[in-house]
Amino acid sequence: MSGYWIVRSGAVKDQQALERYAELWGPIGDRYGAEIIAGKAAIETREGAHYPRQLVIRFPSFQDAISCYDDPDYQKAMEYVKLAADRELSIIEGQ
């Protein structure tokens, strides 16, 4: 079964940090077969808190999703995303 990252993020606080994170994320995501499948278009919040930036990222397996997050290179990249915006990330298993 596939694995998914569900990422909900507040407004960008540091654009340069976000750009650096994106540079680092690309090769890491490729290594684990990550594919952004939703979140590059409109968002309409119907219940709960609104997050202006939301993504759904699919991985070939749940274990790939976990391994990507735990990867030492990703942990280093997270230093930049923490500066860029406040966010929440869940890893779930699905079809």
Summary of the structure (lengths in Angstrom):
residues: 95
radius of gyration: 13.1
end to end distance: 5.5
largest distance: 36.1
contacts: 266
relative contact order: 0.37
helix: 41%
strand: 28%
